[in-house]
Amino acid sequence: MRPEVGAAMMPVFTEHFGNASSIHWFGQYAKALMDDARQQVAKLINADVAEIVFVSGGTEADNLAIRGIAESLTSKGRHIITSKIEHHAVLHTCRDLEEQGYDVTWLPVSGDGLVDPENVAKAIRPDTILISIMHANNEIGTIEPIAEIGTIAEQADIYFHSDGVQATGKIPVDVRQLKADLYSMSAHKIHGPKGIGALFVKKGTPLKPTMTGGGHERNRRSGTENIAGIVGFGVAARLAREELNSDMTRVRQLRDRLEAGLKSKIASIHVNAENALRLPNTSNIMVDYAEGEGLVIALDLKGIAASTGSACSSGSLEPSHVLTAIGRTPDENHGSLRFSLSSMTTEQDVNDVLEVMPSIVERLRELSPHYRR
């Protein structure tokens, strides 16, 4: 979290602890704090304050959007369109709906991870009720042609959801221009606290709640509001909006220097989706003849946190569905490494990676039976 976020949250824990649904002063003060935060989140994506629904994070936002539309429009149809590179919060939700009798079209992507809007248009059927395509990919950073897809959905009178968790605060977002009916966000992706997110729900969009109870959030998401988290989200949203252009210009320069430096120092490495329009903070690098988990562990020992395209599950390596979808082989998949930069990343951070990576890669390559100098 940014220091300003933590500083704004602390008084909510100790002084302004009221329940925003209560009519006494403590409750109404908490409600005022929440209203101000809602306004800041709305401004970040050019939404109206009444269109922001606070939830526990991006996963709940995706679930509420997809399940909420699906269950509201069952009588109209049971067909959903999405892509093969969505976040698991979308993938697993759609797969669960498939098991409940819904029909899901899984769109392919290009070698750079791009969804072709023409494929979206071709997939539309009379019983299509929802199109869900992420704004930017969480593994390779590719920015999807969301405005074009949103226009296609609007013209076909189909509701359009976009998972904007990775994009919000990293690139300009205007839900009006994107033609989005629903848009997911998460505070911790913009230096806010974990455990709080939001779903933009365009006015007039039907949405059956996935959580019932006291009717909070205009009957769209029941549960006593996490005021401290909401306040933190609001501050993070304001800072992201005010400093987005300057911060992300600098972050993009750092990412480009990181990629250029690694390519100059290490042979046989490639940047996934290098030629695509990408988020400024995401770099997914494929290292030939070096295993990704080994790279992550070795970097961790040097105090550098990175992630890999492979998830260790039950003792076996499962290839990244994103890298598989863009055509990477299992070996290439397991040798991919993701670096995530932020507004807090420094020149020295990049220097540290460039200093230690060559020797780490060389050491791991010596263990590969396929590597030849």
Residue pairs with C-beta under 8 A, 6 or more apart in sequence:
1 188
1 191
1 192
1 193
1 232
1 236
2 191
2 192
2 235
2 236
2 239
2 344
4 235
4 239
5 191
5 192
5 193
5 232
5 235
5 236
5 239
6 232
8 231
8 232
8 234
8 235
9 193
9 228
9 229
9 231
9 232
12 30
12 33
12 227
12 228
12 231
13 228
16 26
16 29
16 30
16 33
16 227
17 26
17 30
18 24
18 25
18 26
18 27
18 28
18 29
18 30
18 227
19 26
19 27
19 30
19 224
20 27
20 30
20 31
20 34
20 224
20 225
20 227
21 27
21 31
21 214
21 216
21 224
21 225
22 28
22 30
30 225
30 227
33 227
33 230
33 231
34 54
34 225
34 227
34 230
34 231
35 49
36 234
37 230
37 231
37 233
37 234
37 235
37 237
38 49
38 52
38 54
38 230
38 234
39 49
39 234
40 233
40 234
40 235
40 237
40 238
40 241
41 47
41 52
41 185
41 198
41 233
41 234
41 237
42 48
42 49
42 51
42 52
43 237
43 238
43 241
44 168
44 169
44 173
44 237
44 238
44 240
44 241
45 164
45 168
45 173
45 174
45 175
45 183
45 185
45 200
46 173
46 174
46 175
46 176
46 177
47 175
47 183
47 200
48 203
50 203
50 218
51 200
51 201
51 202
51 203
52 198
52 199
52 200
53 61
53 64
53 198
53 199
53 200
53 201
53 217
53 218
53 220
53 221
54 196
54 197
54 198
54 217
54 221
54 225
54 226
54 230
54 233
55 61
55 64
55 196
55 197
55 198
55 199
55 221
56 195
56 196
56 197
56 226
57 186
57 187
57 188
57 194
57 195
57 196
57 197
58 87
58 89
58 163
58 165
58 184
58 185
58 186
58 189
58 197
59 89
60 197
60 199
60 210
61 163
61 165
61 184
61 185
61 186
61 197
61 198
61 199
62 87
62 89
62 90
62 93
62 132
62 161
62 163
62 184
63 89
63 93
63 210
64 199
64 207
64 209
64 210
64 220
64 221
65 132
65 161
65 182
65 184
65 199
65 201
65 207
66 80
66 90
66 93
66 94
66 97
66 130
66 132
66 161
67 93
67 97
67 208
67 210
68 206
68 207
68 208
68 209
68 210
68 220
69 129
69 130
69 159
69 161
69 182
69 205
69 206
69 207
70 78
70 80
70 97
70 102
70 129
70 130
71 208
72 206
72 207
72 208
73 129
73 130
73 159
73 206
76 127
76 129
77 125
77 126
77 127
77 128
77 129
78 101
78 102
78 103
78 127
78 129
79 102
79 103
79 104
79 105
79 125
79 127
79 128
79 129
80 94
80 97
80 102
80 103
80 104
80 105
80 128
80 129
80 130
80 131
80 132
81 104
81 105
81 107
81 120
81 123
81 124
81 128
81 130
81 131
81 132
81 133
82 90
82 91
82 94
82 104
82 105
82 106
82 107
82 131
82 132
82 133
83 106
83 107
83 108
83 109
83 115
83 133
83 134
84 106
84 107
84 108
84 109
84 321
84 325
85 109
85 113
85 134
85 137
85 139
85 321
85 322
85 325
85 326
86 94
86 132
86 133
86 134
86 163
87 134
87 138
87 163
87 165
89 163
90 132
90 134
90 163
91 321
94 102
94 104
94 132
95 104
97 104
98 104
103 127
105 123
107 115
107 116
107 119
107 120
107 123
107 133
108 119
108 325
109 115
109 325
109 326
110 116
110 326
111 326
111 327
112 140
112 142
112 273
112 275
112 276
112 326
113 137
113 140
113 142
113 272
113 273
113 276
113 322
113 325
113 326
114 142
114 144
114 145
114 276
115 133
115 144
115 145
115 149
117 145
117 148
117 149
117 152
120 131
120 133
120 149
120 152
120 153
121 152
121 156
124 131
124 152
124 156
124 158
128 156
128 158
129 158
129 159
130 158
130 159
130 160
130 161
131 149
131 152
131 153
131 158
131 159
131 160
131 161
132 160
132 161
132 162
132 163
133 144
133 146
133 149
133 160
133 162
134 144
134 162
134 163
134 164
134 166
135 143
135 144
135 146
135 162
135 163
135 164
135 166
135 167
135 168
135 173
135 178
135 183
136 142
136 143
136 144
136 164
136 166
136 167
136 170
136 171
136 278
136 279
136 282
137 144
137 166
137 273
137 322
138 165
138 166
138 282
138 322
139 282
139 284
139 309
139 320
139 322
139 323
139 338
140 272
140 273
140 276
140 278
140 282
140 284
140 322
140 323
140 326
140 338
141 166
141 273
141 278
141 279
141 281
141 282
141 283
141 284
142 273
142 276
142 277
142 278
143 167
143 171
143 276
143 277
143 278
143 279
146 162
146 178
146 180
147 177
147 178
147 179
149 160
150 160
150 162
150 178
150 179
150 180
151 179
153 159
153 160
153 179
153 181
154 160
154 179
159 181
159 182
159 205
160 179
160 180
160 181
160 182
161 180
161 181
161 182
161 183
161 184
162 178
162 180
162 182
162 183
162 184
163 184
164 173
164 180
164 183
164 184
164 185
165 184
165 185
165 186
165 189
165 197
166 189
166 279
166 282
167 173
167 279
168 185
168 186
168 189
168 190
168 240
169 189
169 190
169 236
169 237
169 240
169 241
169 244
170 189
170 244
170 248
170 279
170 280
170 281
171 244
171 248
171 279
171 280
172 244
173 183
175 183
175 200
175 202
180 200
180 202
181 201
181 202
181 205
182 199
182 200
182 201
182 202
182 205
182 207
183 199
183 200
184 197
184 198
184 199
184 200
185 197
185 198
185 199
185 200
186 196
186 197
187 193
187 194
187 196
187 197
187 198
187 229
187 232
187 233
187 236
187 237
188 194
188 195
188 196
190 236
190 237
190 239
190 240
191 236
191 239
191 240
191 342
191 343
191 344
192 229
192 232
192 233
192 235
192 236
192 237
193 228
193 229
193 232
193 233
195 226
195 229
196 226
196 229
196 230
196 232
196 233
197 233
198 233
199 221
201 207
201 220
207 220
209 219
209 220
209 221
209 222
210 221
211 221
211 222
211 223
212 222
213 222
213 223
214 222
214 223
214 224
215 222
216 222
216 223
216 224
216 225
217 225
240 247
243 343
247 343
248 280
248 281
248 343
249 280
250 343
251 280
251 281
251 341
251 342
251 343
251 345
252 280
252 281
254 341
254 345
254 347
254 349
254 350
255 280
255 281
255 282
255 283
255 339
255 341
257 350
258 283
258 339
258 341
258 350
258 353
258 354
259 271
259 274
259 283
259 285
261 350
261 354
262 269
262 285
262 353
262 354
262 357
263 269
263 271
265 354
265 357
265 358
266 287
266 357
266 358
266 361
268 287
268 288
268 289
269 285
269 286
269 287
269 288
269 361
270 285
270 286
270 288
271 283
271 284
271 285
271 286
272 284
272 285
272 286
272 323
272 326
272 328
272 336
273 284
273 326
280 341
281 340
281 341
281 342
281 345
282 338
282 339
282 340
282 341
283 338
283 339
283 340
283 341
284 309
284 323
284 336
284 337
284 338
284 339
285 336
285 337
285 338
285 339
286 328
286 332
286 335
286 336
286 337
287 295
287 335
287 336
287 337
287 361
288 332
288 335
289 335
289 364
289 365
289 368
289 370
289 371
290 335
290 361
290 364
290 365
290 368
291 334
291 335
291 364
291 368
292 308
292 309
292 310
292 334
292 335
292 336
292 337
293 308
293 310
293 312
293 317
293 334
294 364
294 367
295 306
295 308
295 335
295 337
295 360
295 361
295 364
296 306
296 307
296 308
296 337
298 360
298 363
298 364
299 305
299 306
299 353
299 356
299 357
299 360
300 306
302 352
302 356
302 360
303 352
304 352
304 353
304 356
306 337
306 338
306 339
306 340
307 337
307 338
307 340
308 334
308 336
308 337
308 338
309 319
309 320
309 322
309 323
309 328
309 333
309 334
309 336
309 337
309 338
310 317
310 318
310 319
310 320
310 333
310 334
310 336
311 317
311 318
311 320
312 318
317 334
319 328
319 330
319 333
319 334
320 328
320 333
320 336
323 332
323 333
323 336
324 333
328 336
339 353
341 349
365 371
